[in-house]
Each structure stands twice: as structure tokens, then as C-alpha cells.
Amino acid sequence: MNDDKFGGNNDFPRYEPTDHPEDQPSYNNLPSYGGSQESFNNQGYAGYQAQNYSANSAEFTGKPSAMDSISWAFSTVFKNWKLWILGSLLAGVILTALAIVSGAVTPAEGVYASGGRVFVEIASYVISAVVSLLAMRLALFQIDDQRTGWNYVGKDVRWWQPLAIMIIIGVITSAIVFIFVGGSIFLGPDLGADASVEEVFEALAGFLGTLAVLALIGLLIHPLYMLMQWFAADGDGLGQAIKNGFDAGRRNYGQLILLTVLNVFITIGGAILFFVGLIVAIPVSLLSTAYLFRQCAGRATGQPTQS
């Protein structure tokens, strides 16, 4: 029996489309239920919103602030005291031991008569430079990762570029001082054996006045080069670090001056507390400078952002 209703389909009736949803062309493209899937960064627990703590997720686009840098540094030092306070104490012990050894090998007949003295001084400079570069890298790690600890010491340290900038700055500043003041600044006031008390005070006042002027000049030009070494430690090449450091210092001159002055007072305060406060003051100064550097450079500051 070949009726049109059956269409020769093995005598079964042909299925005719209806107006039901399953017969519509868009049936397979219906949207999924809203809210049934969680994004990767958000957990599926009720009332929980995850935060993204990735340091490199966003660059700093705000206004650099010395006060914010100091605040962050103090908070970080006490939160991660096992690294920063104990580390500062360890570094202080090492450098103090070097100073004691250096003084012990000084010969009675003259400073320059002993090769041991020269060796100890060179060793002191080298160890101080190594400690400084390790500390700078740790400070940058601390900004990037809140879990920074002793296992980060010596990790991914850039040695030569920051050290080269350190040497260049030292040579240039020493040359400038020598040109404008002369070598006598390194030797102290020149007084004869028969100098009167008035002459001693006059010479000392002139010497201290010269030091004060040099300190003021140093303070005023410090922001122009203080970030160069940080750019090098953060991955820039030697020439690029010098250029970027000068540009960032020029643009953020006021905040860098403010931070320098604040850190000086913090360090003086630490020294007044029988030098015990220095184990807090020194890492605060280091971390605040690193944090303001990242702000001035427009790079990640490691602050949590809502995902």
C-alpha cells in the first residue's frame, strides 16, 4: 500500500514538523543556563570571590607616592620579619665583623704599610656590593611574590649591570667633588701643630660647612640617578637603565626627594635606638625605594586586583 501519507517509508507514517521547540532550527543553539559555569580564577564556593595576585598581571598606572611606598615597606618588613629583620641582622653582623677585622689588621706604624689591610678593605667592598645586589633582587621579588623567603636568596640576580652603574656613579661623584673642592676634602682640615683653638674651630667650621654644601648638592641631584641601578636590577641593559633611570628621576623628582629625606630620618631614628632600630630602618629604606621605583617605572607593584 503506497499512500502519500506513508511515502514508501516502510509503511511507517512520515514525521511532519510541528511548532514545538525541538522542531525549530535554533533548537541546538539555545543558550546555557546563566551562572552555571565559573571562570577559571573564581572558585565555585558560595560567597567566595578569588583575587588575582599575579604581580605581572597589570602595570602601575597611578601616581607614584613616597608615603605609600613607606607604608607598604613598614607593613612588609613586619609581615615577613623572618626574612627582612633577621636578614638585616645577619647582614649587620657580617659587615660589623669585617669592620672589626679591618681595624685589627691596621699596623701601628701606618695605614698603608700592611698588605693585609688592603686585602681586607677590598674584601669588604666586594662583600658589601654582593649583599647590596642580593638585597635589591630580594626587594623586587618581595613586590612580585608575597611568599618571598630565604629560598629566594641568590635567585635570578643580575650582577654586572647594577654593579657597573654603581661603579660609574661612584667615579663620577668622586670626580665632581674633587674638581670643585679639591683633594683636601678627603683628608680633613689642614692644621699645623701650633694652631690655636680659634684656628682649629675656624678650620673645623669651614670643613663642616663644605661637607654640608656637598650633602645638599648630593641630595638635590640624587633623584636623577638613584633609580638607574634599580632599572638594571629589574632587567634593563646598562645603557637603557641609565636612560630610563634619569628620565624617571626627572619626571618624579619631588616624590624621590621626599622618599630620600624620609629614609634619612628613618635611618637616624633607627640609629638613635642604640642601633637596634636599624634592623628595621634599613630594610624599610630598601623596600620603599624598590616600591617607588616600580611605581615610577610604571611596572607591576604586586598589589591584588579584583578578577
Backbone bond lengths (Angstrom), bond angles and torsions (degrees), N, CA, C in turn:
res aa  C-N    CA-C-N  psi(-1)  N-CA   C-N-CA  omega(-1)  CA-C   N-CA-C  phi
1 M - - - 1.455 - - 1.508 107.67 -
2 N 1.353 115.55 119.35 1.462 121.74 -176.93 1.512 110.35 -115.23
3 D 1.281 117.50 74.05 1.457 122.93 175.61 1.514 109.39 -85.59
4 D 1.381 117.44 148.93 1.479 120.58 -179.63 1.520 111.57 -60.59
5 K 1.308 115.80 -26.16 1.458 119.19 -178.07 1.516 111.57 -67.69
6 F 1.362 115.18 -28.88 1.462 119.03 -178.33 1.509 111.87 -96.33
7 G 1.346 119.23 -24.14 1.457 124.20 173.39 1.500 113.20 59.26
8 G 1.311 121.25 23.90 1.448 122.40 178.10 1.513 113.72 70.27
9 N 1.307 118.54 17.15 1.466 122.08 -177.69 1.517 110.32 -90.64
10 N 1.352 113.48 63.24 1.461 120.46 -179.65 1.510 112.05 52.26
11 D 1.313 113.85 36.36 1.455 121.95 175.29 1.527 113.57 66.09
12 F 1.360 118.19 8.98 1.466 119.64 173.92 1.516 109.28 -90.60
13 P 1.305 118.14 144.33 1.472 119.87 -179.15 1.524 111.54 -66.23
14 R 1.339 116.70 142.04 1.464 122.42 179.10 1.527 109.13 -70.61
15 Y 1.387 114.70 140.59 1.469 119.22 177.84 1.516 109.12 -80.87
16 E 1.298 116.52 122.41 1.454 121.46 179.54 1.528 109.62 -100.61
17 P 1.365 119.48 134.82 1.469 122.12 177.51 1.512 111.81 -57.58
18 T 1.336 115.07 145.71 1.458 121.42 177.06 1.523 108.77 -120.74
19 D 1.317 116.28 -174.22 1.461 120.04 177.65 1.522 111.84 -94.91
20 H 1.346 117.47 16.17 1.464 120.37 177.48 1.527 110.39 -72.01
21 P 1.341 118.55 154.91 1.476 120.97 -178.03 1.511 113.66 -58.76
22 E 1.359 117.29 -35.13 1.454 118.62 -176.84 1.510 113.01 -70.06
23 D 1.325 117.52 -13.27 1.452 120.42 178.60 1.519 112.40 -96.18
24 Q 1.349 117.67 1.91 1.457 120.48 -178.70 1.534 110.22 -85.65
25 P 1.349 118.70 147.76 1.476 122.07 -177.79 1.528 113.80 -60.19
26 S 1.328 116.71 -29.02 1.465 120.00 -175.90 1.516 113.26 -92.04
27 Y 1.334 116.74 13.41 1.466 119.43 -174.19 1.535 112.21 -60.59
28 N 1.355 116.80 -42.93 1.466 120.14 -177.05 1.520 113.49 -75.59
29 N 1.326 117.72 -7.43 1.465 121.12 -178.21 1.522 112.96 -107.12
30 L 1.315 115.79 17.58 1.450 118.49 -179.94 1.526 110.03 -64.03
31 P 1.327 118.67 141.60 1.466 120.25 -178.40 1.521 111.49 -68.19
32 S 1.352 114.06 152.99 1.458 118.33 177.18 1.517 109.34 -75.66
33 Y 1.314 115.66 168.26 1.448 119.57 -178.42 1.524 109.98 -69.01
34 G 1.322 116.02 130.38 1.460 119.75 -178.04 1.510 112.05 -62.20
35 G 1.338 115.12 138.02 1.450 120.76 176.58 1.502 114.80 78.94
36 S 1.346 118.52 5.98 1.455 119.64 -177.78 1.513 112.39 -81.03
37 Q 1.343 118.34 -13.41 1.454 121.40 -179.74 1.521 109.63 -121.52
38 E 1.330 115.51 142.59 1.458 121.62 177.31 1.513 109.33 -102.49
39 S 1.303 114.70 145.64 1.460 117.86 174.37 1.518 109.20 -69.69
40 F 1.326 114.85 165.16 1.462 119.42 -174.26 1.518 111.89 -62.62
41 N 1.332 116.90 -36.93 1.459 119.99 -175.26 1.515 113.38 -84.94
42 N 1.335 118.73 -4.44 1.448 122.08 -179.33 1.511 109.85 -113.54
43 Q 1.327 117.11 127.79 1.438 121.13 179.01 1.517 109.68 -77.87
44 G 1.311 115.23 158.55 1.445 119.68 -175.38 1.500 114.62 -87.39
45 Y 1.328 117.61 11.03 1.446 119.68 -179.34 1.519 110.04 -80.58
46 A 1.311 114.95 143.07 1.460 119.50 -176.57 1.516 110.21 -64.06
47 G 1.314 115.33 135.03 1.451 121.05 176.55 1.511 115.12 75.06
48 Y 1.325 117.89 7.69 1.473 120.34 -178.34 1.503 109.99 -107.96
49 Q 1.327 115.74 128.30 1.454 121.91 174.42 1.509 108.01 -122.26
50 A 1.303 117.21 117.94 1.461 120.81 -179.06 1.515 110.27 -75.35
51 Q 1.325 115.58 152.25 1.450 121.40 175.71 1.507 109.32 -113.44
52 N 1.299 114.42 145.30 1.456 120.07 179.65 1.520 109.02 -93.23
53 Y 1.330 117.25 113.43 1.455 121.94 -179.08 1.508 112.27 -102.62
54 S 1.320 117.75 16.27 1.459 119.54 179.63 1.514 109.65 -67.02
55 A 1.325 116.53 123.44 1.469 120.66 -175.08 1.512 112.12 -65.84
56 N 1.310 117.66 -32.20 1.450 120.88 -174.78 1.521 112.49 -94.92
57 S 1.361 117.53 12.30 1.453 119.89 -176.01 1.518 111.74 -73.29
58 A 1.325 118.13 -26.01 1.458 119.91 -177.05 1.517 109.49 -153.43
59 E 1.313 115.66 142.99 1.451 120.59 176.05 1.520 109.55 -84.32
60 F 1.319 115.86 154.80 1.454 120.93 178.64 1.523 109.45 -74.26
61 T 1.318 115.93 124.33 1.463 120.55 -178.15 1.527 112.24 -119.74
62 G 1.335 116.85 4.31 1.454 119.81 -179.19 1.515 112.42 -85.13
63 K 1.318 115.16 -162.09 1.459 121.76 -179.52 1.525 108.96 -98.88
64 P 1.331 118.82 123.75 1.465 120.53 179.18 1.521 111.52 -55.93
65 S 1.327 116.13 139.76 1.459 120.99 -176.33 1.524 110.21 -139.30
66 A 1.319 116.21 121.01 1.461 120.67 177.05 1.520 111.02 -66.18
67 M 1.329 117.29 -38.06 1.459 120.59 -179.35 1.523 111.18 -65.77
68 D 1.319 117.04 -42.42 1.466 119.89 176.67 1.523 110.83 -62.15
69 S 1.315 116.84 -37.86 1.463 120.90 179.86 1.525 111.08 -65.55
70 I 1.330 116.76 -43.10 1.464 120.81 178.06 1.523 110.24 -63.45
71 S 1.325 116.37 -44.86 1.464 120.75 -179.67 1.521 111.27 -60.55
72 W 1.330 116.19 -46.02 1.467 120.14 178.99 1.519 110.72 -62.82
73 A 1.318 117.06 -40.00 1.466 120.95 -177.59 1.527 111.24 -64.84
74 F 1.330 117.48 -46.23 1.466 120.02 178.55 1.524 110.76 -60.18
75 S 1.325 116.02 -46.54 1.463 119.99 179.75 1.521 111.49 -60.03
76 T 1.320 116.48 -42.99 1.464 120.89 -177.46 1.519 111.95 -68.03
77 V 1.327 117.15 -40.29 1.467 120.46 -179.39 1.526 110.88 -59.62
78 F 1.329 116.91 -42.09 1.463 119.17 -178.15 1.528 112.40 -80.18
79 K 1.323 117.46 -30.16 1.460 119.37 176.05 1.523 111.28 -69.18
80 N 1.313 116.39 -39.61 1.463 121.61 -178.61 1.529 109.56 -111.94
81 W 1.324 116.23 49.58 1.463 121.55 -174.15 1.523 112.39 -64.92
82 K 1.318 117.56 -28.26 1.464 119.75 -179.25 1.525 111.31 -62.56
83 L 1.321 116.46 -29.87 1.463 119.67 177.41 1.517 111.40 -89.68
84 W 1.342 117.25 -52.62 1.455 119.83 -167.75 1.522 113.48 -81.73
85 I 1.310 118.66 -43.71 1.462 119.66 -179.93 1.527 110.86 -74.08
86 L 1.327 116.38 -47.51 1.465 118.85 177.86 1.527 111.20 -66.80
87 G 1.338 116.60 -36.80 1.461 119.75 177.35 1.515 112.10 -65.21
88 S 1.334 116.32 -40.81 1.463 119.99 177.05 1.524 110.92 -63.97
89 L 1.329 116.23 -39.21 1.463 120.36 177.51 1.528 111.06 -63.44
90 L 1.332 116.43 -43.20 1.464 120.60 179.22 1.528 111.41 -63.69
91 A 1.336 116.45 -44.95 1.466 119.99 178.75 1.522 110.90 -62.30
92 G 1.332 116.69 -39.46 1.461 119.99 177.98 1.516 112.60 -63.50
93 V 1.326 116.22 -39.79 1.469 120.08 178.24 1.529 110.57 -64.02
94 I 1.329 116.33 -42.98 1.471 120.34 -179.38 1.524 111.15 -63.12
95 L 1.334 116.53 -48.28 1.466 119.80 -177.49 1.525 111.76 -68.97
96 T 1.338 116.73 -35.03 1.467 119.51 176.39 1.523 111.09 -65.56
97 A 1.328 115.98 -40.50 1.466 120.05 177.84 1.523 111.00 -62.19
98 L 1.329 116.56 -40.03 1.465 119.84 177.57 1.525 111.32 -63.58
99 A 1.336 116.31 -40.71 1.465 119.68 178.90 1.525 111.02 -64.36
100 I 1.337 116.58 -39.70 1.465 119.97 179.01 1.525 110.81 -65.06
101 V 1.330 115.88 -43.87 1.464 119.77 178.85 1.521 110.49 -63.33
102 S 1.338 116.33 -41.14 1.462 120.48 179.80 1.519 111.07 -61.46
103 G 1.328 116.88 -41.37 1.454 119.91 178.22 1.519 112.97 -70.10
104 A 1.328 115.72 -31.58 1.466 119.47 -177.16 1.519 112.46 -71.15
105 V 1.334 117.26 -29.09 1.465 119.60 -176.92 1.520 112.43 -91.15
106 T 1.328 118.05 1.76 1.466 120.56 178.16 1.527 109.75 -69.77
107 P 1.309 117.92 121.92 1.471 119.48 -177.54 1.517 111.90 -74.09
108 A 1.284 115.60 154.04 1.464 120.09 -178.68 1.516 111.87 -68.76
109 E 1.339 117.42 -28.54 1.468 119.63 -174.88 1.510 113.58 -85.10
110 G 1.329 118.70 -8.06 1.456 118.63 178.33 1.507 111.71 159.35
111 V 1.323 115.11 152.82 1.451 120.53 -176.08 1.514 111.45 -68.52
112 Y 1.310 117.77 -36.38 1.460 120.87 -170.79 1.534 113.14 -93.06
113 A 1.327 116.91 7.09 1.456 119.09 -175.60 1.519 113.39 -87.28
114 S 1.307 117.78 -7.48 1.457 120.61 -174.71 1.522 111.04 -116.57
115 G 1.360 115.55 126.56 1.457 119.40 173.78 1.502 111.65 -70.77
116 G 1.343 116.49 -26.73 1.465 120.22 177.89 1.508 112.05 -63.13
117 R 1.310 116.14 -38.00 1.475 121.05 178.11 1.528 110.51 -61.81
118 V 1.319 116.49 -46.23 1.463 120.85 179.60 1.523 110.53 -61.80
119 F 1.321 116.10 -43.31 1.462 120.21 -179.93 1.525 111.06 -61.81
120 V 1.327 116.66 -44.46 1.467 120.39 -179.28 1.523 110.70 -64.72
121 E 1.331 117.50 -39.22 1.463 120.26 179.02 1.524 111.05 -64.86
122 I 1.331 116.78 -43.45 1.467 119.83 177.76 1.523 110.41 -62.68
123 A 1.327 116.16 -43.42 1.468 120.06 178.28 1.523 110.80 -61.59
124 S 1.328 116.66 -38.43 1.466 120.53 178.90 1.522 111.30 -63.54
125 Y 1.336 116.92 -43.69 1.463 120.76 178.63 1.528 110.85 -62.84
126 V 1.326 116.25 -43.53 1.467 120.18 -178.45 1.523 110.80 -64.84
127 I 1.329 116.76 -47.16 1.464 120.25 -179.04 1.522 110.65 -64.87
128 S 1.327 117.23 -40.04 1.469 120.26 177.78 1.524 111.12 -61.78
129 A 1.335 116.86 -41.69 1.464 120.35 178.44 1.520 111.19 -64.87
130 V 1.323 116.95 -42.08 1.470 120.80 179.20 1.521 110.57 -62.93
131 V 1.333 116.74 -45.43 1.467 120.50 178.82 1.525 110.55 -61.26
132 S 1.332 117.23 -41.11 1.468 121.04 179.77 1.524 111.70 -62.54
133 L 1.326 117.17 -45.11 1.460 120.71 -178.82 1.522 111.53 -68.56
134 L 1.327 117.54 -38.12 1.466 120.67 175.42 1.525 110.53 -62.60
135 A 1.334 116.09 -42.42 1.462 120.36 -178.91 1.527 111.50 -66.60
136 M 1.327 117.60 -39.93 1.462 120.81 178.23 1.520 111.09 -61.48
137 R 1.328 116.21 -44.20 1.467 119.24 -179.57 1.512 111.04 -66.54
138 L 1.331 117.42 -38.39 1.458 120.47 176.92 1.525 111.25 -63.01
139 A 1.338 116.52 -38.84 1.464 120.04 179.06 1.523 111.15 -62.61
140 L 1.329 117.26 -41.14 1.461 120.50 177.63 1.523 110.86 -68.27
141 F 1.331 117.15 -38.56 1.459 120.36 174.91 1.523 110.68 -60.88
142 Q 1.338 116.74 -40.39 1.458 120.82 -178.47 1.524 111.49 -61.71
143 I 1.321 116.55 -36.19 1.462 120.15 176.71 1.520 110.63 -67.65
144 D 1.316 116.70 -39.65 1.462 121.42 -176.02 1.518 113.22 -78.57
145 D 1.318 117.62 -30.45 1.460 120.66 -171.97 1.522 109.54 -143.82
146 Q 1.334 116.34 116.86 1.459 120.57 -179.36 1.523 112.53 -67.12
147 R 1.318 117.42 -16.11 1.467 121.29 -178.79 1.524 112.55 -86.64
148 T 1.315 118.05 6.70 1.463 121.36 -177.58 1.529 110.91 -54.49
149 G 1.326 115.57 130.21 1.462 120.90 -179.46 1.513 110.92 -145.86
150 W 1.314 115.75 -161.70 1.460 120.86 -176.83 1.520 112.24 -64.14
151 N 1.328 117.06 -24.44 1.471 119.31 179.31 1.526 112.31 -70.85
152 Y 1.337 117.63 -8.85 1.465 121.39 177.75 1.530 112.37 -90.33
153 V 1.311 117.55 -10.41 1.465 120.90 -177.39 1.531 110.00 -63.12
154 G 1.324 116.17 124.77 1.460 121.44 179.28 1.511 114.78 83.91
155 K 1.327 117.54 3.91 1.463 121.23 -177.02 1.529 110.40 -88.54
156 D 1.332 116.70 126.66 1.470 123.30 174.50 1.535 112.83 53.73
157 V 1.300 116.95 39.55 1.472 120.38 179.39 1.523 109.40 -81.02
158 R 1.321 116.59 132.85 1.464 121.13 173.34 1.522 106.75 -94.16
159 W 1.321 116.30 115.02 1.450 121.05 -172.03 1.525 113.06 -92.11
160 W 1.322 117.22 -54.00 1.459 119.77 -164.42 1.520 113.17 -75.45
161 Q 1.331 118.14 -41.05 1.466 119.05 -176.93 1.535 112.01 -64.15
162 P 1.357 118.96 -51.40 1.472 118.01 177.50 1.522 113.01 -63.03
163 L 1.339 116.43 -37.53 1.463 119.32 179.43 1.524 111.27 -65.05
164 A 1.326 116.56 -40.04 1.467 120.27 178.36 1.522 110.79 -62.53
165 I 1.332 116.96 -42.44 1.466 120.14 178.49 1.522 110.34 -65.44
166 M 1.331 116.90 -39.64 1.461 120.81 177.36 1.526 110.84 -57.99
167 I 1.326 116.54 -44.06 1.466 121.12 -179.62 1.527 110.81 -68.42
168 I 1.335 116.68 -43.44 1.470 120.59 -179.82 1.522 110.95 -60.05
169 I 1.332 116.60 -46.51 1.464 120.53 -179.88 1.527 110.49 -63.28
170 G 1.327 116.85 -41.99 1.459 120.33 179.28 1.517 112.55 -62.16
171 V 1.317 116.59 -43.24 1.468 120.68 -179.92 1.527 110.88 -65.72
172 I 1.338 116.85 -45.00 1.469 120.46 -177.70 1.523 111.37 -64.58
173 T 1.334 117.19 -46.58 1.465 119.62 -178.86 1.528 111.24 -64.96
174 S 1.326 117.14 -39.26 1.470 119.75 177.90 1.525 111.03 -64.57
175 A 1.333 116.61 -39.52 1.464 120.46 179.13 1.522 111.04 -65.27
176 I 1.333 116.45 -41.08 1.470 119.96 179.46 1.523 110.55 -63.23
177 V 1.333 116.10 -45.04 1.466 119.77 178.67 1.526 110.71 -60.55
178 F 1.312 116.36 -42.86 1.466 120.65 -178.38 1.524 111.22 -65.70
179 I 1.334 116.67 -38.98 1.467 120.39 -178.43 1.524 111.32 -66.59
180 F 1.334 116.90 -44.94 1.461 120.26 -173.31 1.523 113.33 -86.28
181 V 1.314 117.04 -25.16 1.464 119.28 -175.47 1.513 111.80 -114.37
182 G 1.323 116.22 -38.16 1.462 119.76 -176.67 1.517 111.48 102.17
183 G 1.308 115.84 167.92 1.451 120.51 -176.25 1.507 114.23 -68.86
184 S 1.334 118.20 -15.12 1.462 119.90 -177.96 1.519 112.47 -63.59
185 I 1.344 116.82 -22.83 1.459 119.16 -179.50 1.521 111.14 -63.68
186 F 1.329 116.79 -27.75 1.454 120.60 -179.37 1.529 112.24 -84.42
187 L 1.332 116.97 -12.64 1.456 120.78 -176.17 1.518 113.10 -106.33
188 G 1.334 117.43 -14.35 1.443 120.42 -178.24 1.516 110.97 91.47
189 P 1.337 117.49 179.09 1.467 120.58 -178.74 1.521 111.41 -65.80
190 D 1.333 115.09 139.20 1.470 121.37 -177.97 1.525 108.71 -92.86
191 L 1.341 116.64 107.05 1.456 121.75 -177.51 1.518 109.81 -123.39
192 G 1.304 115.22 139.91 1.452 119.56 176.15 1.520 111.15 -79.41
193 A 1.315 115.42 168.28 1.466 119.66 -178.02 1.524 111.70 -67.97
194 D 1.344 117.76 -27.80 1.457 121.31 -176.99 1.526 112.46 -101.26
195 A 1.327 117.61 22.66 1.468 121.23 -179.20 1.520 110.23 -68.87
196 S 1.334 114.88 140.25 1.462 120.00 178.61 1.525 110.50 -78.87
197 V 1.325 115.55 170.12 1.468 120.54 -179.83 1.523 110.22 -62.90
198 E 1.350 116.46 -40.04 1.457 119.56 179.46 1.525 111.23 -62.83
199 E 1.317 116.15 -41.73 1.467 119.87 179.29 1.525 111.37 -65.34
200 V 1.317 115.89 -36.93 1.470 119.72 178.03 1.520 110.10 -62.94
201 F 1.332 116.39 -46.98 1.461 119.75 -179.43 1.524 111.71 -65.54
202 E 1.331 117.48 -38.96 1.460 120.36 178.52 1.530 111.14 -64.37
203 A 1.330 115.71 -44.47 1.464 119.15 179.45 1.523 110.96 -65.29
204 L 1.325 115.89 -40.65 1.464 119.70 -179.85 1.521 111.08 -66.79
205 A 1.359 116.04 -39.72 1.464 119.52 178.64 1.521 110.75 -64.12
206 G 1.340 116.72 -42.08 1.461 119.31 177.53 1.516 112.38 -64.10
207 F 1.328 115.62 -39.91 1.468 120.07 179.27 1.525 111.06 -64.50
208 L 1.334 116.75 -46.14 1.463 120.48 179.59 1.525 111.37 -66.96
209 G 1.353 115.87 -35.07 1.458 118.49 176.39 1.515 111.95 -63.65
210 T 1.330 115.62 -40.62 1.470 119.68 176.96 1.521 110.92 -62.60
211 L 1.328 116.39 -42.92 1.465 120.16 177.57 1.527 111.39 -61.40
212 A 1.344 116.35 -39.20 1.461 119.98 180.00 1.525 111.22 -64.91
213 V 1.339 116.29 -42.33 1.467 120.01 178.16 1.520 110.61 -63.10
214 L 1.331 116.22 -43.98 1.465 119.84 178.69 1.524 111.37 -63.06
215 A 1.341 116.16 -39.14 1.465 119.62 178.64 1.524 111.04 -64.21
216 L 1.334 116.57 -40.12 1.459 120.21 178.72 1.522 111.16 -65.31
217 I 1.333 116.29 -44.53 1.468 119.89 178.04 1.526 110.30 -62.17
218 G 1.340 115.58 -42.56 1.461 119.46 178.45 1.512 112.33 -61.07
219 L 1.340 115.97 -39.93 1.463 119.83 178.24 1.519 111.58 -63.75
220 L 1.330 116.85 -41.00 1.462 120.79 -176.11 1.525 112.78 -70.42
221 I 1.321 117.35 -31.66 1.469 118.87 -179.06 1.530 112.33 -96.15
222 H 1.318 116.96 -9.51 1.467 120.71 -176.77 1.524 113.74 -56.86
223 P 1.350 120.06 -43.02 1.470 119.16 -179.54 1.523 114.14 -60.65
224 L 1.323 117.65 -23.52 1.462 120.22 -176.30 1.525 112.57 -73.76
225 Y 1.326 116.65 -19.08 1.472 117.72 -179.60 1.534 113.76 -129.60
226 M 1.333 118.48 -3.48 1.459 120.34 -173.59 1.526 113.60 -67.37
227 L 1.344 117.71 -21.75 1.465 120.14 -178.64 1.527 113.33 -94.63
228 M 1.326 117.45 -8.10 1.470 119.53 -176.92 1.527 111.51 -58.85
229 Q 1.313 115.91 -45.79 1.460 120.18 -178.33 1.525 111.19 -66.41
230 W 1.326 116.50 -32.99 1.465 119.88 178.71 1.520 111.23 -69.27
231 F 1.322 117.07 -39.74 1.466 119.44 175.81 1.526 110.11 -60.42
232 A 1.329 116.73 -41.58 1.462 120.15 178.77 1.524 111.10 -65.03
233 A 1.324 116.89 -41.43 1.466 120.53 179.51 1.520 111.88 -67.39
234 D 1.335 116.42 -24.64 1.464 120.88 -177.52 1.521 112.75 -92.12
235 G 1.339 118.00 4.52 1.455 120.10 171.75 1.511 116.67 120.18
236 D 1.338 118.85 -7.13 1.459 120.12 -179.95 1.529 111.00 -75.66
237 G 1.335 115.87 152.21 1.451 120.68 173.42 1.512 111.12 -69.90
238 L 1.314 117.08 169.51 1.459 121.66 -174.30 1.528 112.05 -59.03
239 G 1.335 117.27 -54.49 1.457 120.26 -179.26 1.515 112.60 -64.89
240 Q 1.328 116.60 -41.17 1.459 120.50 -179.67 1.521 111.11 -66.64
241 A 1.334 117.21 -36.83 1.461 120.57 179.06 1.526 110.98 -64.85
242 I 1.322 116.80 -40.58 1.467 120.24 178.14 1.525 110.64 -63.95
243 K 1.328 116.68 -45.55 1.466 121.07 -179.75 1.526 111.23 -64.94
244 N 1.336 116.83 -49.37 1.460 120.62 -178.83 1.519 111.55 -64.72
245 G 1.334 116.34 -37.27 1.455 119.48 179.18 1.518 112.49 -64.68
246 F 1.322 116.50 -42.06 1.465 119.76 178.45 1.526 110.77 -66.41
247 D 1.330 117.46 -44.64 1.466 120.95 -179.22 1.528 111.27 -62.99
248 A 1.337 116.97 -45.15 1.464 120.33 -179.95 1.522 110.87 -66.10
249 G 1.328 117.06 -37.18 1.453 120.12 177.53 1.517 112.50 -65.81
250 R 1.315 116.04 -39.86 1.469 120.21 178.88 1.528 110.99 -66.45
251 R 1.326 117.27 -41.77 1.467 120.85 -177.79 1.528 112.44 -69.95
252 N 1.317 116.81 -32.73 1.471 121.02 -173.99 1.528 111.13 -117.43
253 Y 1.315 115.29 36.33 1.462 121.46 -172.95 1.535 112.06 -56.38
254 G 1.320 117.09 -46.54 1.462 121.05 -175.89 1.516 112.88 -61.81
255 Q 1.319 117.33 -47.05 1.462 120.58 -179.22 1.527 111.78 -66.96
256 L 1.321 117.11 -34.69 1.462 120.21 179.17 1.529 111.24 -70.57
257 I 1.332 117.08 -38.65 1.466 120.54 174.54 1.524 109.78 -61.89
258 L 1.333 115.97 -45.38 1.466 120.40 -179.57 1.524 110.91 -60.72
259 L 1.319 116.78 -44.97 1.462 119.80 179.80 1.529 111.05 -62.92
260 T 1.329 116.92 -41.29 1.464 120.39 179.65 1.522 111.12 -60.62
261 V 1.330 116.54 -45.55 1.466 120.68 -180.00 1.524 110.75 -64.66
262 L 1.331 116.80 -44.54 1.467 120.30 179.55 1.526 111.18 -61.23
263 N 1.314 116.48 -42.19 1.465 119.39 179.93 1.527 111.95 -66.54
264 V 1.333 116.73 -33.60 1.469 119.67 175.78 1.522 110.23 -62.47
265 F 1.326 116.94 -46.04 1.466 120.34 179.57 1.529 111.55 -66.77
266 I 1.325 116.99 -37.14 1.467 120.00 177.25 1.524 110.49 -63.46
267 T 1.323 116.42 -42.10 1.466 120.44 179.54 1.522 111.09 -67.30
268 I 1.337 117.53 -41.32 1.466 120.58 176.95 1.524 110.07 -61.81
269 G 1.335 116.05 -42.87 1.459 119.66 177.53 1.518 112.19 -60.81
270 G 1.331 116.16 -39.79 1.458 119.34 177.42 1.513 112.12 -65.22
271 A 1.333 116.91 -37.39 1.465 120.63 179.66 1.523 111.48 -69.84
272 I 1.326 117.08 -34.44 1.464 120.42 179.37 1.525 110.94 -63.07
273 L 1.324 116.59 -33.83 1.468 120.95 -179.71 1.529 110.30 -78.67
274 F 1.330 115.42 50.45 1.468 122.19 178.15 1.525 111.55 52.40
275 F 1.325 115.76 33.02 1.461 123.73 177.26 1.533 113.08 68.47
276 V 1.335 117.38 -4.50 1.468 119.49 177.75 1.524 110.03 -67.21
277 G 1.327 116.52 -35.94 1.455 120.29 -179.43 1.511 114.02 -66.86
278 L 1.330 117.29 -14.87 1.465 119.92 -179.77 1.521 112.06 -66.53
279 I 1.339 117.85 -26.25 1.465 119.17 179.47 1.526 111.09 -69.18
280 V 1.334 116.45 -14.63 1.467 121.17 172.07 1.521 110.11 -101.42
281 A 1.328 117.12 -42.64 1.465 121.14 -174.87 1.519 112.39 -63.18
282 I 1.327 117.67 -41.40 1.467 120.14 -176.74 1.523 112.05 -66.32
283 P 1.351 120.39 -49.49 1.472 117.99 176.83 1.522 113.48 -65.34
284 V 1.337 117.77 -30.67 1.468 119.77 175.96 1.520 109.99 -63.47
285 S 1.322 116.93 -44.65 1.464 120.82 178.03 1.523 111.10 -60.81
286 L 1.321 116.56 -43.69 1.467 121.13 -179.96 1.523 111.58 -63.73
287 L 1.331 116.81 -50.22 1.466 120.91 -175.97 1.525 111.78 -68.07
288 S 1.323 117.57 -38.02 1.464 119.60 179.46 1.525 110.90 -65.48
289 T 1.330 116.80 -37.76 1.462 119.97 177.38 1.521 110.99 -66.58
290 A 1.338 116.80 -42.42 1.462 120.64 178.35 1.525 111.08 -62.05
291 Y 1.326 116.09 -41.03 1.465 120.26 -178.04 1.523 111.21 -68.38
292 L 1.339 116.60 -43.49 1.465 119.19 178.68 1.522 110.55 -67.48
293 F 1.327 117.19 -33.92 1.468 120.06 174.72 1.520 110.86 -57.61
294 R 1.331 117.18 -48.42 1.459 120.07 -179.59 1.534 110.84 -61.54
295 Q 1.321 116.93 -38.16 1.462 120.12 177.30 1.525 110.74 -64.63
296 C 1.313 117.07 -48.08 1.466 120.88 -178.98 1.521 111.65 -64.17
297 A 1.322 116.84 -32.70 1.464 121.24 -179.88 1.521 112.32 -80.68
298 G 1.334 117.46 -9.52 1.459 120.40 -177.53 1.514 112.56 68.92
299 R 1.327 116.12 30.54 1.459 120.89 -179.34 1.521 110.12 -107.43
300 A 1.329 115.41 173.32 1.457 120.72 -175.17 1.525 110.93 -60.35
301 T 1.339 115.58 136.25 1.459 121.55 178.10 1.514 112.26 -110.15
302 G 1.325 117.41 7.11 1.451 120.71 172.46 1.506 115.13 72.33
303 Q 1.333 119.02 12.98 1.450 120.31 179.92 1.519 110.48 -82.37
304 P 1.358 118.53 141.54 1.456 120.56 -178.06 1.513 111.72 -66.35
305 T 1.316 115.98 139.61 1.455 122.49 175.91 1.508 108.84 -122.70
306 Q 1.306 116.95 142.90 1.455 120.71 178.50 1.508 110.22 -64.91
307 S 1.327 116.58 130.90 1.458 120.14 179.63 1.511 110.63 -82.60
